[in-house]
Amino acid sequence: MRTVHIIFNAHIDPVWLWPWTAGVDEALNTCYTMCNTLDRHPDIIFTRGEAWVYEQVRRHDPALFKRIVKHIRAGRWSVVGGWWIQPDCNLPGIENMHRQIEIGRAWFEKHLGLFPRIGYNVDSFGHTAALPDVLRAHGQPNYVFMRPMAHERELPANVFRWRGRPGGKSVTAFRISAGYATIFPPSLEWVEHSLAPLPNGVTHTMCFLGVGDHGGGPNEHMIQWVRDHRDAIPNARLEFSSPEKYFRALAPQLKHLPLVTGELQMHAIGCYTGPRPVKLGVRRAENHLALAGRALAAATPPPSAAPPSPPSTRRGARSASIPSMTPSAAAARQARPAPPTTSSPGSRRPPRPSSARPSAAAPTRCRPTAASGWSWPTTPARASATSSSTSRGWSGRSGRPTGASSTSATGSSRCRSSSPRR
């Protein structure tokens, strides 16, 4: 007997064909409607992800947020994803992905005391090969997605083990067969789409129902339809469920899952070719964040360093409050060339030549590269410390990782492109 886990959900785009304020309004309306629906039907479960949605409810309607928490504690409201939003999974760099999860995790642990073990990006336009390792690093061994769909990318089954590279960590991935939203009333054909691509030896699948894109969720007709057609498909049974229940039921059958290696592409080919300013802005922001992090780490003293002693207020004791020079700094001072001795008698500094003004170092500028977005300068003084570092980027079109050395072998501060310009 095969089991079809019916997943009631409501996909919400915070911004798409409407401003973010309309997204907030729809998040509130959907959550209010679903709380009322759960109160009327004690046997159904509603699935919702993204910390952004929960934060809007907590901020604008605290009473509604308390109702949601009550349903979560009762096992009636399933929390998935755990990220701040469902992000683009091709354009951001790997550090961006980690921060996306860290911010969402901090919110869920603070306000709900939990963090889901299921990654949930059903509306992302393709999935970079770095995701399995990223998911595993944050304790999420399961992943639910929809794009690319069956007509865009052929897979051995709708549930499989996915790894980004040979030897990399793998996750259990499930591809939604027909769609995450049902604008029209459901049908047996819609449910059977989730049964056809099951691998041999696997008897559990998921079928998603609920009005989506601009919120909504399951309505009364959908709920009653599932009850009326619970046993309408031969050798299959429909059950109200959640992604957590599905992956728990699937656990004994993981040995039957095929293995897929590499990125999951392509959806909506050409959609990444237009927003060039957005791509450049994302890469610039990521590199600024990385530089700020390095600067902060270099400026922060180690925890074991003793705090400096307070300056003395006694007359004549100022020299005692000045810290002694480190051996490396003393050696650097001794190696410094002596000042010129051509100054006139009684002058405090040597006169500058009148023929030329002191030349200022030309500012180093950064320019975009085709592979990694932006290449950033490194001063010669820091070249030895950063010559081995690599600025990793992700191709906006395919999500493939690319590496570009941050400095040349000579420690030049000029920006260098890792691939020819297009």
Secondary structure as UniProt FT lines:
FT   STRAND          2..9
FT   HELIX           20..40
FT   TURN            42..43
FT   STRAND          46..48
FT   HELIX           51..60
FT   HELIX           62..73
FT   TURN            74..75
FT   STRAND          77..79
FT   HELIX           94..111
FT   STRAND          118..121
FT   TURN            122..123
FT   TURN            129..130
FT   HELIX           131..137
FT   TURN            138..139
FT   STRAND          142..145
FT   TURN            150..152
FT   STRAND          159..163
FT   TURN            166..167
FT   STRAND          170..175
FT   HELIX           188..192
FT   TURN            193..197
FT   TURN            200..201
FT   STRAND          204..209
FT   HELIX           220..228
FT   TURN            229..231
FT   TURN            234..235
FT   STRAND          236..240
FT   HELIX           243..250
FT   HELIX           251..256
FT   STRAND          259..261
FT   TURN            269..272
FT   HELIX           276..299
FT   TURN            303..304
FT   TURN            315..316
FT   HELIX           318..321
FT   HELIX           327..335
FT   TURN            345..346
FT   STRAND          367..369
FT   TURN            370..372
FT   STRAND          373..375
FT   HELIX           380..386
FT   TURN            387..388
FT   STRAND          390..394
FT   TURN            396..398
FT   STRAND          401..405
FT   TURN            409..410
//
